[in-house]
Amino acid sequence: MSITSRNIVLVFSLLCVALFNGCEDKTEPVPELSLTSLQVANASLLDAVITNVGLSGPIIAGFTESIDTTDLTNTIQVVDEEGIAVDLRYNVFNTNKNISIYPQTSFDTYTTYTVVFNEVTSESGSVYTRSGFQFQTLKGKLTLISLESGGIALPSNRKTSNIPLDLQIKATFSDDIDPSSLQDGAIKVTKGSKTFYTKQEVSGNTVTITTDDPLDYWTEYDIELTAGVVSTGSTDFEGYEATFITALDSTLKYPEISDDNLLSLVQEQTFKYFWDYAHPTSGLARERLNSGETVTIGGSGFGVMAIIVAIERGFITRQEGVQRLLKIVNFLLSTADRHHGVWPHWLNGSTGATRPFSTKDDGGDLVESAFMLEGLITVRQYLDAQDPTESEIINKINILWDDVEWDWYTQGGQDVLYWHWSPNYSWDMNHKITGWNEAMIVYVLAASSTSHSVSSDVYTNGWSRNGAMKNSGNSYYGYQLDLRNDRGGPLFFAHYSFLGLDPRNLSDQYANYWDQNVNHSLINWAYCQANPKNYLGYSEYSWGLTASDNQDGYNAHSPDNDLGVITPTAAISSIPYTPEQSMEAIRQFYYIYGDRLWGNYGFKDAINFSEEWVASSYLAIDQGPIILMIENYRTGLLWDLFMSAPEVQAGLDKLAITYE
């Protein structure tokens, strides 16, 4: 081969090498995906653990390249201390190089979280995986989730009753409690100014509170969880206060005696109100304990009947009783104000002057006067006309009876009686007496009058409202009522008119009055037994809702107006209608509650177990029926006397009220 040929071959070989080398891949290496920033609470997680982080995020991550966002739930996670992933939502921006990460609800307080990047892929295919970025959320506000004792909640807005004496209260908080924070009186139990030492047992977020000193029965206490309670992971507890009343004491307070002796004891002790506490000048009953000069006409009517019982029971002698009755009758006839023969509700016990019951109620009160006349007629029938002093009383009662202008109180001849008339305001009160309530006796006496009688139309059109007084016979707890549709109303409706007026076999076209009063009483008893409002102290043995004092004043308590107040006269005075249930109540009031409820003049006016309240008062109009209805139950004495009056029998006949 020539030199020229060899050169050509060499050149060709070199050219082929050059061409081969020019065909190799010249692509740049794939860049590594990395994290440029990771921030939470304006601080970088790349360098340190961040604390006091807010509960709503966000966490903001920045990458060197755009990332694949198709499966962020698995590639970018936040896990708690137990490795459980938090539900997140994501917001991608800056051409997928930046991402904001938020919790779906919120992070937990005082919790350490870890941000995990699990094979985050860039659009060019590189992968980023790394964990260990940690932050801790801030301490949240400590709150009380619940406070309870034996399953009974202790709310801050009302008193809780029937808490056991061996106090064990459980407080549950929103976070675990630091036991050391409870050592300096952070939880207190107090009674008035006395503070009880408490012990606390802490288990996580639950604190069990007990006391070293025993608590007292039926006593009000306060529990305070102060702002000093501190948790391991929360702050700023605002404190909490609640009031509770401990359970009732079920032990006997007095030695047991026979039921017959107990009834006599109740009558005798209650009678002292009308005998020992009577006004010294007039002999009339004071309106209530500490009412001074104010005496009450209606309550005094019950009081004169009570004198008969006291004579018959041997509490006083007949001579003592007759002399007191003479004093009362003389005062009523010669001293006391009367308005067309009718007394006012209240009088001055010394002067006899009217004491206004309200601004315009400063004249005759026909209903209260009817209660007095019910008593006076009963007294008249009891007295012996052969005895000179008793005969004098009889004659004066007849004058008082004849002086009452029942017809005047029809306000010009209307077919209805009016409750009030005033010499200053005339008929301004304009209060018609219509049924059904406590005032049936008014119409019976008005029809019975031999001097100022009213016609039967007044009873039919006024009292019964042309029959509208009668309802369709509503049934409550299985007991039917012909009159009223409010579960009977307060129980004095079954008492005041029937202290003398005998309801046994008494009926007219509107009702059988024995059945009405029996069922009314049973409904009241059944309601208290059912206790729909869950008041402390209500039971089949502790019942009776009627008008009386309460912790806020005075009210006509009833099943439809239940304020948690038991009034002893309600159950006791129903004893002719509900002998077993009433006797159970008397035993309960005396033996179990007697240390609080029994006093100088018998049972105090009322009690509210749920408020740890007992009346300091006695009211004449509540004490009187206790004596009288117990006697009617035992002997029928007052019923027999009143019904023996010939005028009453004539009045009942006029009104077509049958009595068999």
TAPEFEN-V684642 format. One line per field, one symbol per residue. ss: DSSP state (~ for helix, > for strand, _ for the rest). phi: phi as a letter, one per 30 degrees, with the letter a starting at -180 (. if undefined). psi: psi as a letter, one per 20 degrees, with the letter a starting at -180 (. if undefined). Layout:
BEGIN
ss = ???
phi = ???
psi = ???
END
This chain:
BEGIN
ss = __~~~~~~~~~~~~~~~~~~~~____________>>>>>>__>>_____>>>>_____>>>>>___>____~~~~>>>>_____>__>>>>>>____>>>>>>________>>>>>>>>>>>____>>>>>>>>>>>__>>__>>>>>>__>>______>>>>____>>>>>>___>_~~~~____>>>>>__>>>_>>>>>>__>>>>>>________>>>>>>_____>__>>____>>>>>>>____________~~~~~~~~~~~~~~~~~__________>_>_____>>>~~~~~~~~~~~~~~~~~____~~~~~~~~~~~~~~~~~____>__>___>>>_____>>________>>~~~~~~~~~~~~~~~~~_____~~~~~~~~~~~~~~~~___~~~~_______>_>>>___>_____>_______~~~~~~~~~_______~~~~~~~~______>>>>>>>__>>>>>_______~~~~_~~~_______>>____>~~~~~~~~~~~~~~~~~~________________>>>>__>>>>_>__>____>_~~~~~______~~~~~~~~~~~~~~_~~~~>>__>>___>>~~~_>>____>~~~~~~~~~~~~~~~__~~~~~~~__~~~~~~~~~___>>_
phi = .ddddddddddddddddddddddddcdddddddbccabbbhhbdddcadcchdddciccccbcdbdcdcdbdeccbbbcddciddddbbbbcahhicbbccbddcadddhbccbcccchdcddcjdbbbabjdcbbddddddbcdababhicdcddcadcciddddebcccccdadcdeddcdcidbbcbbicdccdccbccbiccbccbbddddcdhbdbccbcddddbcdbbbiddjabbbbbddddcddcbddbdeddddddddddddeddcdcddddcidddeaeididdccddddddddddddeddddidbddddddddddeddddddccddbbhicddebbddcciddcedaeccbbdcddddddddedddddedddcdddedddddeddddddddddcededchijddaccdbbbdcbhcedhcdcbccadceedddddddeccbdcdddddddcddhhjdddcdjdcbhicccdbibchjidddedcedcdcddddicabdcacdddedddeddddddddddhdchddjdadcbakcadadbdckbacdaecbcciccceeddddddddbeddddedddddddccddcccbdcjdddabbddchbbdccbcedcdeedddddddddbiededdddddddddddddedhccbc
psi = qrhhghhggghhghhggghghiiqpjqqqpqpprphqoqplkqpihhrpprkprijbrppqprhrqrpjhlhhhhoqpqahjjppqprqqoprlljiqpppqqheqqqqlppqppponlpprhiiqqppqaioqqprrprppqpgqoqokioqnrijqqprkpqhmpopppprirqpohhijilkhpqpqocippppqqpopndjpppprqgpqrqqlqpqqpporiipqrijrrlpirpqqpqprrqojqpiqqqrqhghgggggggghhhgighjqphghirpqgrpkjdioqpgghhhhhhhhhgghghijhrrhgggghghgggggghghgqpqnlipqrgqqpigijqpophagimkbpohghhhhghggghggghhqoiipgghhggghhghggghipmghhjjmkkrlqqqgqppihjckhhloqoqrpbjjhhghghhhipihlqrrhhhgghfgilkiihpajmqppkjpqphpqklkhaqiihjggikhgooiokpraihqohggghghgghggghghghmhjlqpipriinropaprqaijdqqnqrhjmojjopohhgggijhhhmgghhhggggghghgjhhhhpahkbprhrpohijlppqirppgihhghggghgghggijghggggiiphhgghggghjkoqo.
END
